[in-house]
Amino acid sequence: MQVQSITYLFFKRIVDIILSLIALFLLSPIFIIIIGLYKFADPHQSVFYKQRRVGKHHKMFYIYKFRTMIPNADAVLHADKALYAKFVANGYKLPTAEDPRITKFGAWLRKSSVDEIPQFINVLKGEMSIVGPRPIVEDELVEYGNNVNVFLSVKPGAMGLWQATGRSNIEYPERADLELSYVQDASFWFDCKIMFMTLISIIKSDGAF
């Protein structure tokens, strides 16, 4: 495994702070509009959704997203054994068209990747980086086998090689191989390449659910 240099990690953190601050500032109108729409539709429901994910060195944190699902989404998923089995078999996700938890507005947020904007808050807090392996739930650790500690040796990212090369079109174990290859080859220029590739993927809606 490649050992990331202190210099690279220092400048990566500086870039994370600067880019997340710029993104939150420039995207603040979108925050206001989405919050307004949610509060108009249902003032009693939270605009944000948070879920426990596994961070660097197994440290747990809550990832932030705009809410795209019904309020009791996790309970609905686990209560339906057939649905949960399909969820696991499909790489811990479900196609939007087949997922009873996702609202119509939430489907658009996911398709456009707008639901992921609040993750810049996670980046600013130091729980995530702009670029890194996609943060996973604890159940997914089994997919990385003996390479779990390698996978968790870096911060998870808002953008990553998995999203840049197809997102939901790529399932385990290929997804695990991609994420581990990032850990091995991480560098400033590789991060820049992944950011560019991810933006192109988002624009094309390549692999978005």
C-alpha positions in Angstrom: 0.0 0.0 0.0 1.3 3.5 -0.9 1.9 5.6 2.2 0.5 9.1 1.5 3.0 11.9 2.3 2.4 14.5 5.0 2.8 17.2 2.3 0.1 15.7 0.2 -2.3 15.3 3.1 -1.6 18.8 4.3 -2.4 20.4 0.9 -5.3 18.0 0.4 -6.9 19.3 3.6 -6.2 23.0 2.6 -7.9 22.4 -0.8 -10.8 20.6 1.0 -11.5 23.6 3.2 -11.2 26.1 0.4 -13.3 24.2 -2.1 -16.0 23.3 0.4 -16.3 26.9 1.6 -16.6 28.1 -2.0 -19.1 25.4 -2.9 -21.3 26.1 0.2 -21.2 29.9 -0.6 -22.0 29.5 -4.4 -24.6 26.8 -3.8 -26.4 28.6 -0.9 -29.2 29.7 -3.2 -30.0 26.1 -3.9 -29.9 25.4 -0.2 -32.5 28.2 0.4 -34.7 27.0 -2.5 -34.8 23.4 -1.4 -35.3 24.2 2.2 -38.2 26.5 1.2 -39.8 23.8 -1.0 -39.6 21.2 1.8 -40.9 23.5 4.4 -43.8 24.6 2.2 -44.7 20.9 1.4 -44.3 19.7 5.0 -43.0 22.1 7.7 -42.8 19.3 10.2 -40.3 17.1 8.3 -36.5 17.5 8.3 -34.9 18.9 5.1 -31.8 16.9 5.8 -31.1 13.2 6.0 -28.2 11.8 8.0 -26.9 8.3 8.2 -24.0 6.6 10.0 -21.1 5.9 7.8 -17.6 4.4 8.4 -14.8 7.0 8.2 -11.0 6.9 8.3 -9.6 4.3 10.7 -13.1 3.0 11.4 -14.3 6.3 13.0 -18.1 6.5 12.6 -19.7 9.8 11.5 -23.0 11.0 10.1 -23.1 11.8 6.4 -25.5 14.7 5.4 -27.8 14.7 2.4 -31.0 16.5 1.4 -33.8 14.1 2.3 -35.0 12.1 -0.7 -37.0 9.5 1.1 -40.0 9.1 3.2 -39.4 9.8 7.0 -39.4 6.1 8.0 -37.3 4.9 5.1 -34.9 2.7 7.0 -37.7 1.0 8.9 -39.5 0.3 5.7 -36.4 -1.2 4.1 -35.6 -3.5 7.0 -39.3 -4.5 7.6 -39.5 -5.9 4.0 -37.2 -8.9 3.9 -37.5 -9.4 0.2 -36.7 -5.7 -0.5 -33.8 -5.7 1.9 -32.4 -8.9 0.3 -32.6 -7.2 -3.1 -31.0 -4.1 -1.6 -28.0 -6.1 -0.4 -27.7 -8.2 -3.6 -27.7 -5.0 -5.7 -24.7 -3.5 -3.9 -26.6 -1.9 -1.0 -28.8 0.3 -3.2 -32.0 0.1 -5.2 -33.0 1.6 -8.5 -35.1 4.7 -7.9 -38.0 3.3 -10.0 -38.2 0.2 -7.8 -37.6 1.9 -4.4 -40.8 2.6 -2.5 -38.9 4.8 -0.1 -38.0 7.6 -2.5 -40.3 10.6 -3.1 -40.9 12.1 -6.5 -38.9 15.2 -5.6 -36.2 13.0 -4.1 -35.9 11.1 -7.3 -35.1 14.4 -9.1 -32.6 15.3 -6.4 -30.8 12.0 -6.8 -30.8 12.1 -10.6 -29.2 15.6 -10.6 -26.9 14.7 -7.6 -28.2 17.8 -5.8 -29.0 15.7 -2.8 -25.3 15.3 -2.2 -24.5 19.0 -1.8 -24.7 19.0 2.0 -21.7 16.6 2.1 -19.5 19.7 1.7 -20.4 20.2 5.4 -18.8 16.8 6.2 -15.8 17.9 4.2 -15.5 21.2 6.1 -15.8 19.3 9.4 -12.9 17.0 8.3 -15.0 13.8 8.3 -14.7 13.5 4.5 -12.5 14.8 1.7 -13.5 16.2 -1.7 -12.0 13.2 -3.3 -11.7 9.7 -1.7 -13.5 6.3 -1.6 -17.3 6.6 -1.2 -18.3 6.4 2.5 -20.0 3.1 3.2 -22.4 1.8 5.9 -21.0 -0.7 8.3 -22.7 -3.7 6.6 -20.6 -3.1 3.5 -17.3 -3.6 5.2 -17.5 -7.3 4.5 -17.2 -6.5 0.7 -13.6 -5.4 1.3 -12.4 -8.7 3.0 -8.9 -8.5 4.3 -8.4 -5.1 2.7 -10.8 -3.3 5.1 -8.0 -1.5 6.9 -6.4 -0.4 3.6 -9.7 0.9 2.5 -10.2 2.8 5.7 -6.7 4.2 5.8 -7.9 7.4 3.9 -10.8 9.7 4.4 -14.0 8.9 2.4 -14.8 11.4 -0.4 -17.7 13.3 -1.8 -16.2 12.5 -5.2 -14.4 9.3 -6.0 -13.2 6.9 -8.6 -16.3 4.8 -8.3 -18.6 7.8 -9.1 -16.3 9.0 -11.8 -16.4 5.7 -13.7 -20.0 4.8 -13.6 -21.4 5.1 -10.1 -24.5 2.8 -9.7 -23.6 0.9 -12.9 -20.6 -0.6 -11.0 -21.4 -3.1 -8.3 -19.3 -5.1 -5.8 -16.7 -6.6 -6.1 -15.6 -4.4 -9.0 -16.5 -1.3 -6.9 -14.2 -2.5 -4.1 -11.4 -3.0 -6.5 -11.8 0.6 -7.8 -11.9 2.1 -4.4 -8.8 0.2 -3.3 -7.0 1.3 -6.5 -7.6 4.9 -5.5 -6.0 4.3 -2.1 -3.0 2.8 -3.8 -2.6 5.6 -6.4 -3.8 8.7 -4.6 -2.0 11.9 -5.5 -2.8 15.5 -6.1 -3.1 15.1 -9.9 -5.1 11.9 -9.6 -7.5 13.8 -7.3 -7.8 16.6 -9.9 -8.5 14.0 -12.6 -11.2 12.3 -10.5 -12.9 15.6 -9.8 -13.1 16.4 -13.5 -14.3 12.9 -14.4 -17.0 13.0 -11.6 -18.3 16.4 -12.8 -18.6 15.0 -16.4 -20.4 11.9 -15.0 -22.9 14.0 -13.1 -23.6 16.2 -16.1 -24.2 13.1 -18.2 -26.2 11.5 -15.3 -24.1 8.4 -15.9 -25.1 5.7 -13.5 -27.3 7.9 -11.3 -30.2 6.2 -9.7 
